[in-house]
Amino acid sequence: MLIVAWLLAVVVAFFALAYLNAAGWVWTAAIIAALAAMWSAQWLTPLALLIIAIVLLLPAIILNIPVLRRKVVSDMVLTAFRKVLPPMSQTERDAIEAGTVWWDGELFSGNPRWSRLLAMPRPRLTADEQRFLDHECEELCAMVSDWETTHVYRDLPPAVWQYVKDKGFLGMIIPKEFGGLGFSGFAHSQVITKLSTHSGTVAVTVMVPNSLGPGELLLHYGTDEQKKHFLPRLAKGIEVPCFALTNPNAGSDAAAIPDFGIVCMGEYQGKSTLGLKLTWEKRYITLGPVATILGLAFRAYDPDHLLGNKEDLGTLIPTHHPGVNIGHRHMPLNAVFQNGPNSGKDVFIPIEWVIGGKAQVGNGWRMLMESLAAGRGISLPSSSTGMAKLAVRATGGYARVRSQFKTPIGKFEGVEEALARMGGNLYMMDATRMLTALAVDLGEKPAVPSAIAKFHLTDRARQVINDAMDVVGGKGICMGPSNFLGAAYMQLPVSITVEGANILTRSLIIFGQGAMRCHPYVLKEIEATRETDRERASIAFDRALFGHISFVLSNMARSFVMGLCGSHCAVAPDKVARETRRYYQQLTRFSAVLAFLSDVSMGSLGGALKRKEKLSARLGDILSMLYLCSATLKRYEVEGRQISDAPLMHWAIWDAMFPSDQLGHAVAKLLIEPSATRDRLTAGMFVSSNEENSVGAIELALAATLAADPIEAKIKDAVKAGRLSIKARDDRIADAQSAGIITAEESSALRRAQRLVDKVVRVDDFPPDLGASEMRLSAAVVAHKAAA
Ligand SMILES: Cc1cc2nc3c(=O)[nH]c(=O)nc-3n(C[C@H](O)[C@H](O)[C@H](O)COP(=O)(O)OP(=O)(O)OC[C@H]3O[C@@H](n4cnc5c(N)ncnc54)[C@H](O)[C@@H]3O)c2cc1C
């Protein structure tokens, strides 16, 4: 019996010490205490006890004395580690080391410090930024019609292009000192979100110059001369930039571009000049066909050693420069933003056209990797959230005003299920968008959070839009000016593909980069293997190795114990809403499990983990869900714990942790009726009050339908009581008014609601040839004019 109690005490002590990540001497003291208990109980002969003591205490003593530990353990492991570590190219190193570790590091730690998340400020707009959203953005949205853009101009109308340039939309990230708007990451995100609630074409056109490209690269790496010349011109749209990286043979594997430049002497403006002779073929380049400045990525070679053999990315070439072939367009599904190929063969440019000048030749890939996170954290997360806002608000309204089987379709359980997914997803998406933009404003380069936001927000936007398409049925399928959804549906694959195609981002990048960057010890271990000074390498590796071992032990014990007690033993932060406390506890447990599973996977598979993409993707999903859930909880706090928004928050967290449909009804109800929650959920959206606008019509129809509900009820009661006969709707309204059941105002309110609902339900139709003869006619006119 005593032995059982002793064994139990040893097991409990083991887990307690591991759970608390106890220091080495505490472990040693615990071993001595266990041996002492054995000694006093006299279970073993003194000799047997002595042997056990030597076996346990000798390693304990060695492990407690760093110099000894290094000699006996760490140095040997370091030698073995150096042999098995797969070689890492500079390109891979740049990709892994790019950016900073932020809240993602806490999520990977196994024990996130929630107080750090909660202490982060709420993102806010300055008065200028708010004014811009309320005026310039509203005006731009009012000027653009997606239908006109896609079907009449096949481009933004000229007046819209001019407005975008004049008002500085293309220079939001350029500081005021260079004539730009100097907006924060959050303001930039709000603008893209708003534009995306109305027109994908205008959103993409504005998004690209403010994302990774010449503007961003010049800001960080340009020479003073380049900044002074280009930034003010980019800010005012005098120059339109594009960034050309993708080659027909190198899409996802962008580092493998075959485009090249040879460092050589050539003639420029009549003088012999040091420069590059470039040959390239690019495709899919957004704004390429109308760009005046081509930001070109290529590999530089220096066979004559004029600079040293270096590779490069990022050269600015005026598109009118001889030899630049530019102007043709691709047709990215239904979106008509400018996008096309460009190429050049043996085009000579002076070396000063390299971003950052001669000094930066060779640093291109690193520059690109370092600058990637800010744009990736803002552009696509914001545009996807914008599209989801449009879908949620308009579909919610539509589901209330469209009736079948004498019931608004939004009240059917089946439709509720889709609406619940839409609302819950949007709440979480917007929360993640805001948290990631905040990271940019806090000066971070959030490499891993931006990859998470890119993948999950575009993926969820697709889910939201697909659900919306199912809810609106044929109304979403028949294209025309009154279809508010079809364009977003067709544009979504663009978001999925660009800035790191989604399958690749999920399978390779999120966990691959997360595990290396966010893990507190792995990168330190790898760095130690590269250290050439023996003593320094030994000390650094020893610290990292033993830190890593206690980290694994601790996370194993914490995962096990928290699993046993249903996370109740995890500490939740004090100052959070009561209804969310359990979520913090659960997330702490999942963080420990993720950290432990990651170490098990890396330890057992080593470099092969890179090829086990399904495993990497699933581990990445856990990291992503932790990030999305923490963003959601943060949002709930900063928005003042709005109790009416709670179903959205609960739905989003439950869906991420343990998918459930319990909350569906409450969430769906929030979407189909006007409320502060619905406004908060779709905040920042462009909502027209014009009934000729497809979303404006739904808003007006929704308000009119709700106002008509009690009047309809009076008529129904009268029919039931036999005071009114069952007739067609129009006749019934007239009869009800003549019978004194409703007043003249009530009658006109009913007719208005009916007219607006009919307008919403209607879809567009066209001549039998869908306008092809008109198009052929105008093409013939153009050809005739050209011939003349
Ligand atoms: C509308 C549009 C606008 C664009 N704008 C620009 C621009 O302005 N500038 C620019 O330089 N480029 C631009 N691009 C290019 C874009 O970045 C690429 O399309 C993207 O990198 C994917 O390359 P790809 O289309 O060749 O697909 P591929 O690389 O052929 O990939 C095909 C599929 O394979 C998957 N895949 C590839 N490798 C892996 C892997 N290791 N593990 C798992 N899955 C993998 C991908 O996820 C994808 O699903 C644009 C593209 C489009 C369509």
The ligand as an SDF file (V2000), in Angstrom:
LIG
                    3D

 53 58  0  0  0  0  0  0  0  0999 V2000
   -5.6970   38.1150  -61.0470 C   0  0  0  0  0  0  0  0  0  0  0  0
   -4.2820   37.8930  -60.6660 C   0  0  0  0  0  0  0  0  0  0  0  0
   -3.5170   38.9680  -60.2680 C   0  0  0  0  0  0  0  0  0  0  0  0
   -2.1550   38.7870  -59.9930 C   0  0  0  0  0  0  0  0  0  0  0  0
   -1.3540   39.8760  -59.7170 N   0  0  0  0  0  0  0  0  0  0  0  0
   -0.0030   39.7040  -59.6760 C   0  0  0  0  0  0  0  0  0  0  0  0
    0.8750   40.8270  -59.6070 C   0  0  0  0  0  0  0  0  0  0  0  0
    0.4440   41.9830  -59.5670 O   0  0  0  0  0  0  0  0  0  0  0  0
    2.2080   40.6010  -59.6050 N   0  0  0  0  0  0  0  0  0  0  0  0
    2.7280   39.3460  -59.6490 C   0  0  0  0  0  0  0  0  0  0  0  0
    3.9390   39.2140  -59.6580 O   0  0  0  0  0  0  0  0  0  0  0  0
    1.9200   38.2630  -59.6900 N   0  0  0  0  0  0  0  0  0  0  0  0
    0.5790   38.4100  -59.7150 C   0  0  0  0  0  0  0  0  0  0  0  0
   -0.2510   37.3060  -59.7800 N   0  0  0  0  0  0  0  0  0  0  0  0
    0.3360   35.9830  -59.7490 C   0  0  0  0  0  0  0  0  0  0  0  0
   -0.0020   35.1980  -58.5120 C   0  0  0  0  0  0  0  0  0  0  0  0
    0.7800   35.6200  -57.4470 O   0  0  0  0  0  0  0  0  0  0  0  0
    0.1910   33.7180  -58.8840 C   0  0  0  0  0  0  0  0  0  0  0  0
   -0.9090   33.3660  -59.6780 O   0  0  0  0  0  0  0  0  0  0  0  0
    0.3280   32.8290  -57.7020 C   0  0  0  0  0  0  0  0  0  0  0  0
    1.5930   33.0160  -57.1400 O   0  0  0  0  0  0  0  0  0  0  0  0
    0.1290   31.3570  -58.0440 C   0  0  0  0  0  0  0  0  0  0  0  0
    0.8980   30.9950  -59.1410 O   0  0  0  0  0  0  0  0  0  0  0  0
    0.2300   30.1480  -60.3200 P   0  0  0  0  0  0  0  0  0  0  0  0
   -1.0470   30.7900  -60.6810 O   0  0  0  0  0  0  0  0  0  0  0  0
    1.2580   29.9820  -61.3570 O   0  0  0  0  0  0  0  0  0  0  0  0
   -0.1160   28.7620  -59.6530 O   0  0  0  0  0  0  0  0  0  0  0  0
    0.8700   27.5290  -59.4230 P   0  0  0  0  0  0  0  0  0  0  0  0
    2.1240   28.0050  -58.7890 O   0  0  0  0  0  0  0  0  0  0  0  0
    0.9470   26.7380  -60.6560 O   0  0  0  0  0  0  0  0  0  0  0  0
    0.0670   26.7360  -58.3090 O   0  0  0  0  0  0  0  0  0  0  0  0
   -1.0600   25.9200  -58.6360 C   0  0  0  0  0  0  0  0  0  0  0  0
   -1.5800   25.2630  -57.3570 C   0  0  0  0  0  0  0  0  0  0  0  0
   -0.5730   24.4780  -56.7510 O   0  0  0  0  0  0  0  0  0  0  0  0
   -0.4490   24.8040  -55.3790 C   0  0  0  0  0  0  0  0  0  0  0  0
    0.9380   24.6440  -54.9630 N   0  0  0  0  0  0  0  0  0  0  0  0
    2.0630   25.0570  -55.5740 C   0  0  0  0  0  0  0  0  0  0  0  0
    3.1330   24.6970  -54.8540 N   0  0  0  0  0  0  0  0  0  0  0  0
    2.6870   24.0340  -53.7670 C   0  0  0  0  0  0  0  0  0  0  0  0
    3.2940   23.4230  -52.6320 C   0  0  0  0  0  0  0  0  0  0  0  0
    4.5990   23.3800  -52.4640 N   0  0  0  0  0  0  0  0  0  0  0  0
    2.5050   22.8500  -51.7230 N   0  0  0  0  0  0  0  0  0  0  0  0
    1.1630   22.8580  -51.8610 C   0  0  0  0  0  0  0  0  0  0  0  0
    0.5370   23.4220  -52.8950 N   0  0  0  0  0  0  0  0  0  0  0  0
    1.2820   24.0070  -53.8230 C   0  0  0  0  0  0  0  0  0  0  0  0
   -0.9090   26.2580  -55.2880 C   0  0  0  0  0  0  0  0  0  0  0  0
   -1.3760   26.5430  -53.9850 O   0  0  0  0  0  0  0  0  0  0  0  0
   -2.0280   26.2740  -56.3140 C   0  0  0  0  0  0  0  0  0  0  0  0
   -3.1930   25.8180  -55.7190 O   0  0  0  0  0  0  0  0  0  0  0  0
   -1.6000   37.4790  -60.0380 C   0  0  0  0  0  0  0  0  0  0  0  0
   -2.3980   36.3960  -60.3790 C   0  0  0  0  0  0  0  0  0  0  0  0
   -3.7280   36.5920  -60.7150 C   0  0  0  0  0  0  0  0  0  0  0  0
   -4.5290   35.4110  -61.1250 C   0  0  0  0  0  0  0  0  0  0  0  0
  1  2  1  0
  2  3  1  0
  2 52  2  0
  3  4  2  0
  4  5  1  0
  4 50  1  0
  5  6  2  0
  6  7  1  0
  6 13  1  0
  7  8  2  0
  7  9  1  0
  9 10  1  0
 10 11  2  0
 10 12  1  0
 12 13  2  0
 13 14  1  0
 14 15  1  0
 14 50  1  0
 15 16  1  0
 16 17  1  0
 16 18  1  0
 18 19  1  0
 18 20  1  0
 20 21  1  0
 20 22  1  0
 22 23  1  0
 23 24  1  0
 24 25  2  0
 24 26  1  0
 24 27  1  0
 27 28  1  0
 28 29  2  0
 28 30  1  0
 28 31  1  0
 31 32  1  0
 32 33  1  0
 33 34  1  0
 33 48  1  0
 34 35  1  0
 35 36  1  0
 35 46  1  0
 36 37  1  0
 36 45  1  0
 37 38  2  0
 38 39  1  0
 39 40  1  0
 39 45  2  0
 40 41  1  0
 40 42  2  0
 42 43  1  0
 43 44  2  0
 44 45  1  0
 46 47  1  0
 46 48  1  0
 48 49  1  0
 50 51  2  0
 51 52  1  0
 52 53  1  0
M  END
$$$$
